[in-house]
Amino acid sequence: MTKIRNIAAAAAALALAASLPLLASCQSVKSFFGGEEVITYGGDQPENYPVLHAVGYGLINIQKGPTRDEKVLQAMNVSKLEAYKELTAQVYGVEIDGNSTVGRLTERSDELKTSVIGIIRGARVIRQYPVNSNMYATELELNTKTLYDLEGMRDSL
């Protein structure tokens, strides 16, 4: 099954490479590889740039480690990663996969899976602080002007 996916991905990449000259004038190009959507923006500069904010939380007492200090450091890291996950959801959205099974008109099982996939560049930590004796929080900020500038820098390389 993995070989088939790799061959399909290689064929899609070859088809995209062959069509790039035709797509060069587009302002937005979408391609799909392995279920992930890649969007490249170009064209006119936007009039305004929103600033996105996200907060992530990490519990201290559930972290593994021999000392409280190590648990605190891990909770701080978890809170930062959770904030990045929140920013990623704001930029790229959340994929939701739901499944319910009904038998004899009675619900047998109900599943809901979510995932967030993306790359966040240019975000900055606003502050990281203890919420209480068992929780840390991290606040991130992402100025979309920074994203626009980074995209322009990457295109000019």
NORSULMO-V471504 format. One record per backbone hydrogen bond with DSSP energy under -0.5 kcal/mol. CO is the residue of the C=O (numbers start at 1). NH is the residue of the N-H. E is the energy in kcal/mol with one decimal. If there is no record, write none. Layout:
CO_NH_E, CO_NH_E
This chain:
1_5_-2.0, 2_6_-2.5, 3_7_-2.6, 4_8_-2.6, 5_9_-2.7, 6_10_-2.3, 7_11_-2.5, 8_12_-2.3, 9_13_-2.3, 10_14_-2.3, 11_15_-2.4, 12_16_-2.4, 13_17_-2.5, 14_18_-2.1, 15_19_-1.3, 16_20_-0.8, 17_20_-0.6, 19_22_-0.7, 19_23_-1.5, 20_24_-1.1, 23_26_-2.0, 27_42_-1.3, 29_40_-1.3, 31_33_-0.5, 31_38_-1.9, 33_36_-1.8, 36_33_-1.7, 37_39_-0.5, 38_31_-1.2, 40_29_-1.1, 50_52_-0.6, 50_144_-2.2, 52_142_-2.7, 54_140_-2.9, 56_138_-2.2, 58_136_-2.6, 60_63_-1.8, 67_71_-1.8, 68_72_-2.6, 69_73_-2.2, 70_74_-2.2, 71_75_-2.4, 72_76_-2.4, 73_77_-2.0, 74_78_-2.7, 75_79_-2.4, 76_80_-1.7, 77_81_-2.4, 78_82_-2.7, 79_83_-1.8, 80_84_-2.3, 81_85_-2.3, 82_86_-2.1, 83_87_-2.3, 84_88_-2.6, 85_89_-2.1, 86_90_-1.9, 87_91_-2.2, 88_92_-3.1, 88_93_-0.6, 89_93_-1.6, 95_115_-2.0, 96_98_-0.5, 97_113_-2.9, 99_111_-3.4, 101_108_-3.3, 101_109_-1.4, 103_106_-1.6, 106_103_-2.7, 109_101_-2.6, 111_99_-2.4, 113_97_-3.0, 115_95_-2.5, 119_121_-0.6, 124_126_-0.5, 124_141_-2.1, 127_139_-3.0, 129_137_-2.8, 132_135_-0.8, 134_60_-2.6, 135_131_-2.7, 135_132_-1.2, 136_58_-2.4, 137_129_-2.3, 138_56_-2.3, 139_126_-3.0, 139_127_-1.1, 140_54_-1.9, 141_124_-2.5, 142_52_-3.0, 142_144_-0.7, 143_146_-1.3, 143_147_-1.1, 144_148_-2.2, 145_149_-2.6, 146_150_-2.8, 147_151_-2.5, 148_152_-2.0, 149_153_-2.3, 150_154_-2.5, 151_155_-2.1, 152_156_-1.4, 153_157_-0.7, 154_157_-0.7
